[in-house]
Amino acid sequence: MERRLHNRHKAQTLVFVAKPGRPPRLCHAVNLSANGVFIETSSLGLRKGTTVQLTFAINLGTVTKIHRRTAIVAHISRGGTGLMMESLTGTR
């Protein structure tokens, strides 16, 4: 059963993932939605429930927008890490 509220879109962007007290790591986004992103990761040392800061760019043709979001690690698998982003209103 699909639980996503928003459609996922294939992504070709890089995401900086920063955990407080650690330098940011650069990761490749596999897919992206309004509420989350799945990134290819090796070992970031993150656990489910960890809060991280994301910075990524979205190319809109003539404009590139830089996004900064707080996210929570939703799941970790062999292929990467699923992150659930907090909305702009502060709710998930």
ZATOR-453780 format. One record per atom (N, C-alpha, C, O): residue in three letters; x, y, z. Coordinates in steps of 0.05 Angstrom, whole numbers, padded with zeros to 5 digits, always signed. Atoms other than C-alpha are relative to their C-alpha. Last residue first. Example, Ala and Ser with C-alpha at 12.3 -4.5 7.8 and 13.67 -1.06 7.14 Angstrom:
BEGIN
SER-00016-00024-00001SER+00273-00021+00143SER-00015+00022+00014SER-00005+00044+00018ALA+00018-00024+00000ALA+00246-00090+00156ALA+00018+00024+00000ALA+00039+00024+00013
This chain:
BEGIN
ARG-00009+00020+00019ARG+00113+00341+00172ARG-00023-00009-00017ARG-00019-00027-00034THR+00012+00025-00006THR+00098+00407+00206THR+00009-00020-00021THR+00020-00013-00042GLY-00012+00012-00024GLY+00144+00467+00207GLY-00013-00026+00008GLY-00005-00039+00027THR+00016-00009-00023THR+00103+00510+00159THR+00010-00012+00026THR+00000-00005+00048LEU-00007-00028-00006LEU+00156+00503+00105LEU-00015+00011+00024LEU-00007+00030+00036SER+00012-00020+00018SER+00147+00428+00108SER+00008+00028+00008SER+00020+00032+00030GLU+00020-00015-00014GLU+00195+00382+00145GLU-00011+00021-00020GLU+00005+00032-00036MET-00005-00028-00005MET+00231+00335+00099MET-00023+00013+00015MET-00046+00005+00012MET+00026-00014+00000MET+00228+00260+00105MET+00005+00029+00008MET+00014+00035+00030LEU+00002-00022-00018LEU+00295+00228+00086LEU-00027+00013-00003LEU-00036+00020-00025GLY+00024-00015+00005GLY+00304+00160+00055GLY-00003+00021+00022GLY-00002+00015+00045THR+00014-00010-00023THR+00376+00134+00057THR-00025+00016-00009THR-00023+00033-00026GLY-00001-00027-00008GLY+00413+00092+00007GLY-00016+00007+00025GLY-00023-00011+00041GLY-00003-00020+00021GLY+00418+00030-00034GLY+00002+00029+00008GLY+00012+00045-00007ARG-00026+00003+00014ARG+00430-00019+00022ARG+00005+00021-00021ARG+00028+00030-00024SER-00001+00025+00013SER+00372+00010+00062SER+00028-00003-00013SER+00045+00015-00011ILE-00027+00005+00011ILE+00362+00064+00113ILE-00001-00027-00013ILE-00010-00046-00001HIS-00009+00028+00002HIS+00294+00092+00132HIS+00028-00001-00013HIS+00036+00018-00027ALA+00023+00017-00002ALA+00259+00156+00154ALA+00007-00030-00002ALA-00005-00046+00011VAL-00006+00026+00013VAL+00320+00198+00170VAL-00024-00018+00004VAL-00031-00025+00027ILE-00004+00022-00019ILE+00290+00265+00190ILE+00005-00025-00016ILE-00009-00030-00036ALA+00012+00026+00006ALA+00295+00328+00148ALA+00007-00020+00022ALA+00025-00016+00037THR-00006+00019-00022THR+00308+00402+00157THR-00014-00025-00007THR-00037-00025-00017ARG+00022+00013-00015ARG+00307+00439+00091ARG+00011-00016+00023ARG+00034-00027+00022ARG-00011+00009-00025ARG+00350+00487+00051ARG-00023-00010+00017ARG-00042+00004+00023HIS+00018+00007-00021HIS+00332+00496-00022HIS+00016-00009+00025HIS+00035-00024+00022ILE-00014+00014-00022ILE+00372+00532-00075ILE-00020-00004+00023ILE-00033+00014+00031LYS+00008-00007-00028LYS+00331+00550-00136LYS+00016-00017+00019LYS+00018-00041+00016THR-00007+00022-00018THR+00360+00550-00207THR-00005+00009+00029THR+00004+00030+00038VAL-00006-00007-00027VAL+00325+00594-00257VAL+00008-00025+00015VAL-00004-00046+00012THR-00016-00025+00000THR+00322+00592-00333THR+00008+00009+00028THR+00024+00027+00031GLY-00004-00010+00028GLY+00302+00519-00335GLY+00017+00025+00001GLY+00042+00023+00000LEU+00026-00004+00011LEU+00276+00503-00265LEU+00001+00012-00028LEU-00017+00026-00036ASN-00002-00016+00025ASN+00341+00473-00239ASN-00028+00001-00012ASN-00040-00019-00019ILE+00019+00010+00020ILE+00332+00449-00167ILE+00001+00019-00024ILE-00004+00043-00021ALA+00009-00018+00020ALA+00391+00459-00120ALA-00019-00014-00019ALA-00015-00037-00026PHE-00001+00010+00027PHE+00404+00423-00055PHE-00011+00021-00019PHE-00026+00039-00011THR-00003-00022+00019THR+00418+00436+00018THR+00002-00012-00027THR+00020-00028-00032LEU-00005+00006+00028LEU+00394+00387+00071LEU+00003+00026-00015LEU-00011+00046-00009GLN+00005-00023+00017GLN+00400+00393+00147GLN+00007-00007-00029GLN+00029-00018-00034VAL-00022-00010+00017VAL+00395+00330+00188VAL-00009+00025-00014VAL-00033+00031-00016THR+00006-00024+00014THR+00351+00302+00244THR+00025+00010-00014THR+00047+00012-00002THR-00020-00022-00002THR+00363+00230+00264THR-00009+00024-00017THR-00018+00021-00039GLY+00009-00020-00019GLY+00300+00187+00269GLY+00019+00023+00004GLY+00013+00043+00017LYS+00028-00008+00004LYS+00330+00126+00236LYS-00008+00019+00022LYS-00002+00014+00045ARG+00020+00019-00010ARG+00405+00126+00247ARG-00028+00010-00006ARG-00032+00034-00009LEU+00026-00010-00009LEU+00460+00162+00209LEU-00018-00023+00010LEU-00015-00046+00001GLY+00001+00003-00029GLY+00533+00140+00205GLY-00026+00011+00011GLY-00027+00019+00034LEU+00000-00027-00011LEU+00538+00167+00134LEU+00000-00001+00031LEU+00003+00020+00044SER+00006-00002-00028SER+00559+00100+00107SER+00002+00028+00010SER+00024+00040+00011SER-00016+00021-00011SER+00552+00096+00032SER-00006+00002+00030SER-00029+00003+00037THR-00020-00005-00021THR+00495+00137+00009THR+00017-00025+00004THR+00008-00048+00000GLU-00019+00022+00000GLU+00449+00144-00050GLU+00021+00007+00021GLU+00032+00029+00021ILE-00027-00005+00009ILE+00395+00193-00031ILE+00017-00025+00000ILE+00014-00042+00018PHE-00016+00024-00004PHE+00320+00186-00027PHE+00027+00005-00012PHE+00030+00012-00035VAL-00020+00005+00020VAL+00284+00252-00018VAL+00013-00026+00008VAL+00017-00033+00031GLY-00023+00016-00006GLY+00222+00273+00019GLY+00019-00003-00023GLY+00014+00005-00046ASN-00005+00007-00028ASN+00160+00314+00028ASN+00025-00016+00006ASN+00032-00020+00029ALA+00004-00023-00017ALA+00151+00352-00037ALA+00006-00005+00029ALA+00013+00013+00044SER+00028-00009+00000SER+00181+00294-00075SER-00002+00024+00018SER+00018+00034+00028LEU+00007-00023-00017LEU+00251+00273-00096LEU-00030+00005-00002LEU-00042+00002-00023ASN+00026-00011+00006ASN+00285+00213-00127ASN-00008+00021+00022ASN+00004+00022+00043VAL+00012+00019+00019VAL+00355+00186-00133VAL-00028+00009-00008VAL-00035+00009-00032ALA+00028+00005-00004ALA+00391+00245-00100ALA-00010-00019-00022ALA-00004-00015-00045HIS+00016-00001+00025HIS+00467+00240-00103HIS-00029-00007+00007HIS-00034-00028+00018CYS+00013+00024+00008CYS+00505+00255-00038CYS-00016+00005-00025CYS-00024+00027-00031LEU+00013-00003+00026LEU+00554+00308-00014LEU-00010-00027-00009LEU+00005-00047-00010ARG-00009+00020+00020ARG+00571+00304+00060ARG-00017+00004-00025ARG-00040+00010-00024PRO+00020+00011+00019PRO+00566+00364+00107PRO+00013-00020-00019PRO+00036-00019-00026PRO+00000-00014+00026PRO+00618+00371+00163PRO-00021-00012-00019PRO-00027-00036-00017ARG-00015+00014+00021ARG+00596+00343+00230ARG+00001+00017-00025ARG-00018+00032-00030GLY-00026+00009-00010GLY+00574+00376+00295GLY+00017-00015-00020GLY+00040-00022-00013PRO-00013-00018-00018PRO+00501+00380+00274PRO+00026-00011+00012PRO+00027-00034+00021LYS+00009+00007-00027LYS+00487+00331+00218LYS+00014+00019+00018LYS+00039+00023+00015ALA-00016-00009-00023ALA+00495+00359+00148ALA-00014-00008+00026ALA-00038-00003+00030VAL+00014+00010-00024VAL+00471+00327+00082VAL+00018+00007+00024VAL+00041-00001+00025PHE-00018-00001-00023PHE+00491+00365+00019PHE-00016-00008+00025PHE-00037+00004+00030VAL+00011-00010-00026VAL+00447+00341-00037VAL+00023+00000+00020VAL+00036-00020+00024LEU-00017+00007-00023LEU+00468+00333-00110LEU-00012+00012+00025LEU-00023+00034+00024THR-00012-00023-00015THR+00416+00335-00164THR+00017-00011+00022THR+00013-00034+00031GLN-00028-00001+00008GLN+00391+00289-00218GLN+00012+00024+00013GLN+00021+00043-00001ALA-00016-00024-00006ALA+00324+00270-00189ALA+00028-00003-00011ALA+00040-00025-00010LYS-00029+00006+00002LYS+00271+00222-00212LYS+00015+00026+00003LYS+00007+00047-00007HIS-00011-00006+00026HIS+00204+00247-00187HIS+00030-00007+00000HIS+00044-00003+00019ARG-00030-00001+00001ARG+00164+00220-00129ARG+00008+00007-00029ARG-00006-00002-00048ASN-00014+00017+00019ASN+00090+00237-00125ASN+00030+00004+00002ASN+00040+00026+00007HIS-00008-00014+00024HIS+00063+00269-00062HIS+00016-00019-00018HIS+00030-00037-00008LEU+00019-00020+00006LEU+00024+00241-00003LEU+00005+00015-00026LEU-00013+00026-00038ARG-00010-00027+00007ARG+00063+00177-00001ARG-00023+00019-00006ARG-00043+00012-00018ARG+00007-00019-00021ARG+00032+00118+00036ARG+00009+00028-00007ARG+00005+00046+00009GLU-00015-00025+00002GLU+00028+00067-00021GLU-00009+00020+00021GLU-00033+00026+00023MET+00017-00024+00000MET+00000+00000+00000MET+00018+00025+00000MET+00035+00028+00017
